[in-house]
């Protein structure tokens, strides 16, 4: 006897409906912007969210050079990389990173909020960040989301 009036629906690649979303980083705090972008990329805002499927939307972030940080993070926050040689650890402050490549600032923040596996790497490819106000994705008709 079937007593349930509903069935749990598990999304798959063919049933997922992907949309395009536009986020404006002008005046936005980096962490809040990144968490919203990761949330949309992952697809957690959808009713048919399935953890093992890429069911999130494509995210476009514009005005990356106008993002803000609170407190003393511009000078205190450091990004670390390694050259691969002994003693090759290199540090760069958030302020220097913004001047050098503002796109990386947002990409690092969002990537840290996604799963560390094959799915996370695939989901990250659905994000497009641009330093200025223009982007080449007008044909997709992205819908603007307020933070």
LUMLUMTI-258118 format. One record per residue (C-alpha): residue in three letters; chain; x, y, z. Coordinates in steps of 0.5 Angstrom, whole numbers, always signed. Layout:
N
+------+-----+-------+-------+-------+
| type | mol |    c1 |    c2 |    c3 |
+------+-----+-------+-------+-------+
|  ALA |   A |     X |     Y |     Z |
...
+------+-----+-------+-------+-------+
This chain:
147
+------+-----+-------+-------+-------+
| type | mol |    c1 |    c2 |    c3 |
+------+-----+-------+-------+-------+
|  UNK |   A |    +0 |    +0 |    +0 |
|  UNK |   A |    +3 |    +7 |    -2 |
|  UNK |   A |    +1 |   +12 |    +3 |
|  UNK |   A |    +6 |   +17 |    +1 |
|  UNK |   A |    +3 |   +23 |    -3 |
|  UNK |   A |    +9 |   +25 |    -5 |
|  UNK |   A |   +16 |   +22 |    -7 |
|  UNK |   A |   +23 |   +25 |    -6 |
|  UNK |   A |   +26 |   +28 |   -13 |
|  UNK |   A |   +33 |   +27 |   -14 |
|  UNK |   A |   +36 |   +32 |   -19 |
|  UNK |   A |   +40 |   +29 |   -25 |
|  UNK |   A |   +44 |   +32 |   -30 |
|  UNK |   A |   +38 |   +32 |   -35 |
|  UNK |   A |   +33 |   +35 |   -30 |
|  UNK |   A |   +37 |   +41 |   -28 |
|  UNK |   A |   +34 |   +48 |   -30 |
|  UNK |   A |   +41 |   +52 |   -30 |
|  UNK |   A |   +40 |   +60 |   -30 |
|  UNK |   A |   +44 |   +66 |   -31 |
|  UNK |   A |   +45 |   +70 |   -25 |
|  UNK |   A |   +48 |   +77 |   -24 |
|  UNK |   A |   +52 |   +80 |   -18 |
|  UNK |   A |   +54 |   +87 |   -17 |
|  UNK |   A |   +60 |   +87 |   -13 |
|  UNK |   A |   +60 |   +95 |   -12 |
|  UNK |   A |   +60 |   +97 |    -5 |
|  UNK |   A |   +59 |   +90 |    -3 |
|  UNK |   A |   +63 |   +86 |    +3 |
|  UNK |   A |   +67 |   +81 |    +0 |
|  UNK |   A |   +65 |   +75 |    +5 |
|  UNK |   A |   +58 |   +77 |    +4 |
|  UNK |   A |   +58 |   +77 |    -4 |
|  UNK |   A |   +62 |   +71 |    -4 |
|  UNK |   A |   +57 |   +67 |    +1 |
|  UNK |   A |   +52 |   +69 |    -4 |
|  UNK |   A |   +55 |   +67 |   -10 |
|  UNK |   A |   +57 |   +60 |    -7 |
|  UNK |   A |   +50 |   +59 |    -5 |
|  UNK |   A |   +47 |   +60 |   -12 |
|  UNK |   A |   +53 |   +56 |   -15 |
|  UNK |   A |   +52 |   +50 |   -11 |
|  UNK |   A |   +44 |   +51 |   -12 |
|  UNK |   A |   +42 |   +51 |    -5 |
|  UNK |   A |   +37 |   +56 |    -7 |
|  UNK |   A |   +33 |   +51 |   -11 |
|  UNK |   A |   +27 |   +46 |    -8 |
|  UNK |   A |   +30 |   +40 |   -12 |
|  UNK |   A |   +37 |   +41 |    -9 |
|  UNK |   A |   +41 |   +35 |   -10 |
|  UNK |   A |   +48 |   +35 |    -6 |
|  UNK |   A |   +52 |   +30 |   -11 |
|  UNK |   A |   +49 |   +34 |   -17 |
|  UNK |   A |   +51 |   +41 |   -21 |
|  UNK |   A |   +44 |   +44 |   -20 |
|  UNK |   A |   +46 |   +51 |   -19 |
|  UNK |   A |   +46 |   +57 |   -23 |
|  UNK |   A |   +51 |   +60 |   -27 |
|  UNK |   A |   +54 |   +67 |   -24 |
|  UNK |   A |   +57 |   +73 |   -27 |
|  UNK |   A |   +60 |   +78 |   -22 |
|  UNK |   A |   +62 |   +85 |   -24 |
|  UNK |   A |   +65 |   +91 |   -21 |
|  UNK |   A |   +70 |   +86 |   -18 |
|  UNK |   A |   +75 |   +92 |   -17 |
|  UNK |   A |   +70 |   +96 |   -12 |
|  UNK |   A |   +69 |   +90 |    -7 |
|  UNK |   A |   +70 |   +92 |    +0 |
|  UNK |   A |   +73 |   +89 |    +6 |
|  UNK |   A |   +71 |   +91 |   +14 |
|  UNK |   A |   +76 |   +93 |   +19 |
|  UNK |   A |   +83 |   +93 |   +18 |
|  UNK |   A |   +83 |   +87 |   +13 |
|  UNK |   A |   +86 |   +91 |    +7 |
|  UNK |   A |   +93 |   +91 |   +11 |
|  UNK |   A |   +92 |   +85 |   +15 |
|  UNK |   A |   +89 |   +80 |   +11 |
|  UNK |   A |   +94 |   +76 |    +7 |
|  UNK |   A |   +94 |   +71 |    +1 |
|  UNK |   A |   +99 |   +66 |    +1 |
|  UNK |   A |  +102 |   +62 |    -5 |
|  UNK |   A |  +109 |   +58 |    -6 |
|  UNK |   A |  +113 |   +58 |   -11 |
|  UNK |   A |  +115 |   +50 |   -11 |
|  UNK |   A |  +122 |   +52 |    -8 |
|  UNK |   A |  +125 |   +51 |    -1 |
|  UNK |   A |  +123 |   +58 |    +2 |
|  UNK |   A |  +119 |   +60 |    -3 |
|  UNK |   A |  +113 |   +62 |    +1 |
|  UNK |   A |  +110 |   +69 |    -2 |
|  UNK |   A |  +105 |   +73 |    +2 |
|  UNK |   A |  +101 |   +79 |    -1 |
|  UNK |   A |   +96 |   +83 |    +3 |
|  UNK |   A |   +89 |   +84 |    +0 |
|  UNK |   A |   +90 |   +91 |    -2 |
|  UNK |   A |   +96 |   +89 |    -6 |
|  UNK |   A |   +92 |   +84 |    -9 |
|  UNK |   A |   +86 |   +88 |   -11 |
|  UNK |   A |   +91 |   +93 |   -15 |
|  UNK |   A |   +94 |   +87 |   -18 |
|  UNK |   A |   +88 |   +83 |   -20 |
|  UNK |   A |   +81 |   +84 |   -17 |
|  UNK |   A |   +78 |   +78 |   -20 |
|  UNK |   A |   +83 |   +73 |   -16 |
|  UNK |   A |   +80 |   +77 |    -9 |
|  UNK |   A |   +73 |   +74 |   -11 |
|  UNK |   A |   +75 |   +68 |   -14 |
|  UNK |   A |   +79 |   +66 |    -8 |
|  UNK |   A |   +74 |   +67 |    -3 |
|  UNK |   A |   +68 |   +63 |    -7 |
|  UNK |   A |   +73 |   +57 |    -8 |
|  UNK |   A |   +74 |   +57 |    -1 |
|  UNK |   A |   +66 |   +56 |    +0 |
|  UNK |   A |   +65 |   +50 |    -5 |
|  UNK |   A |   +67 |   +43 |    -4 |
|  UNK |   A |   +74 |   +40 |    -4 |
|  UNK |   A |   +72 |   +35 |   -10 |
|  UNK |   A |   +71 |   +34 |   -17 |
|  UNK |   A |   +64 |   +37 |   -16 |
|  UNK |   A |   +67 |   +43 |   -13 |
|  UNK |   A |   +72 |   +44 |   -18 |
|  UNK |   A |   +66 |   +43 |   -24 |
|  UNK |   A |   +62 |   +48 |   -20 |
|  UNK |   A |   +67 |   +53 |   -20 |
|  UNK |   A |   +67 |   +54 |   -27 |
|  UNK |   A |   +60 |   +56 |   -27 |
|  UNK |   A |   +63 |   +63 |   -24 |
|  UNK |   A |   +65 |   +69 |   -29 |
|  UNK |   A |   +68 |   +75 |   -25 |
|  UNK |   A |   +70 |   +81 |   -29 |
|  UNK |   A |   +73 |   +87 |   -26 |
|  UNK |   A |   +69 |   +93 |   -30 |
|  UNK |   A |   +62 |   +94 |   -30 |
|  UNK |   A |   +61 |   +90 |   -37 |
|  UNK |   A |   +61 |   +83 |   -39 |
|  UNK |   A |   +60 |   +79 |   -45 |
|  UNK |   A |   +54 |   +75 |   -43 |
|  UNK |   A |   +49 |   +79 |   -45 |
|  UNK |   A |   +46 |   +74 |   -50 |
|  UNK |   A |   +44 |   +69 |   -44 |
|  UNK |   A |   +40 |   +75 |   -41 |
|  UNK |   A |   +42 |   +74 |   -33 |
|  UNK |   A |   +37 |   +76 |   -28 |
|  UNK |   A |   +40 |   +81 |   -23 |
|  UNK |   A |   +40 |   +79 |   -16 |
|  UNK |   A |   +41 |   +84 |   -10 |
|  UNK |   A |   +45 |   +82 |    -4 |
+------+-----+-------+-------+-------+
